[in-house]
Amino acid sequence: MLRRESKKAKRFERKRRIRAKIFGTAACPRLTVFRSLRSISVQAIDDSAGKTLAQANLAELGKKAKNTVVGAALVGTSIAERLAKLKVKKAIFDRSGYKYHGKVKALAEAARAGGLEF
């Protein structure tokens, strides 16, 4: 009999494989994305110190941002601005097992447009 895995379990397996290969530092933090049905958020993490340098999410932007591709782009722009204040120009993009498509792609492209290099 075939064993069926849930979507969530498959995503966590992809996330584990990705996470084994990437590591963020203070100069080049790991930019990790979390996407849910209600929101999208992103964190810039320094793995060597185990600290979050900056974060941005949809709830902070208020009523003007909805959980759409446009809202995700606003979150990407927001994290790029916050990292620019910390004088961080490079980052490693961690898609956390999500497809690089739709909201995740919009967030990444907006962060790149804001001055971040992946």
C-alpha positions in Angstrom: 0.0 0.0 0.0 1.3 3.5 -0.9 2.1 5.8 1.9 0.5 9.3 1.5 2.2 12.3 2.9 0.6 15.6 3.5 1.5 18.7 1.7 2.9 20.1 4.9 5.1 17.1 5.5 6.5 17.3 2.0 7.2 21.1 2.4 9.1 20.4 5.7 11.2 17.8 3.9 12.1 20.3 1.2 12.8 22.9 3.9 15.1 20.5 5.7 17.1 19.8 2.5 17.4 23.5 1.6 18.3 24.5 5.2 21.2 21.9 5.3 22.9 23.8 2.4 22.5 27.5 3.4 23.9 29.5 6.3 23.5 33.2 7.1 26.0 35.6 8.7 25.8 39.2 9.9 27.1 40.5 6.6 25.0 38.1 4.5 21.9 37.0 6.4 19.5 34.3 5.5 16.2 35.8 4.3 13.6 33.2 5.2 9.9 33.4 4.1 6.8 32.1 5.9 3.6 32.1 3.9 0.1 31.2 5.3 -3.4 31.6 4.1 -3.8 34.9 5.9 -0.3 36.5 5.8 3.2 36.4 4.5 6.3 37.3 6.6 10.1 37.4 6.1 13.0 37.4 8.5 16.7 38.2 8.0 18.6 35.8 10.3 22.2 35.7 11.3 22.7 32.0 11.9 26.2 32.3 13.4 24.8 34.4 16.3 21.3 32.8 16.2 19.6 36.2 16.0 17.0 37.9 13.8 18.4 41.1 12.3 15.2 42.4 10.8 11.7 41.2 10.0 8.7 42.3 8.1 5.2 41.0 7.7 1.8 41.9 6.2 0.2 42.8 9.5 2.6 45.7 10.1 1.6 47.3 6.8 -2.0 47.8 8.0 -5.2 47.7 6.0 -3.5 48.9 2.8 -1.9 45.5 2.2 -3.9 42.4 1.5 -2.5 38.8 1.3 -1.9 39.0 -2.5 1.1 39.2 -4.8 1.0 43.0 -4.4 1.0 42.7 -0.6 3.9 40.3 -0.8 5.8 42.8 -2.9 5.2 45.5 -0.2 6.7 43.1 2.4 9.7 42.6 0.2 10.2 46.3 -0.2 9.9 46.8 3.6 12.5 44.2 4.5 14.9 45.7 1.9 14.5 49.1 3.5 15.2 47.7 7.0 18.3 45.9 5.9 19.5 49.0 4.1 19.3 50.9 7.4 21.6 48.1 8.9 23.9 48.5 5.9 23.3 45.0 4.7 23.5 44.7 0.9 23.7 40.9 0.3 21.4 38.1 1.6 20.8 34.4 1.0 17.2 33.7 0.0 15.5 30.8 1.8 12.2 30.0 0.3 11.4 27.5 3.1 10.2 24.8 0.8 7.6 26.9 -1.0 7.7 27.1 -4.8 9.4 30.1 -6.2 6.2 31.3 -7.7 3.5 33.9 -6.9 3.8 35.6 -3.6 7.3 34.2 -2.8 8.6 35.3 -6.2 7.0 38.8 -5.8 8.6 39.2 -2.3 12.0 38.2 -3.7 11.8 40.5 -6.7 10.7 43.4 -4.6 13.6 42.9 -2.2 16.0 42.8 -5.1 14.4 46.0 -6.5 14.9 47.6 -3.1 18.7 47.0 -3.3 19.3 43.5 -1.9 21.5 41.1 -3.8 20.7 37.3 -3.6 
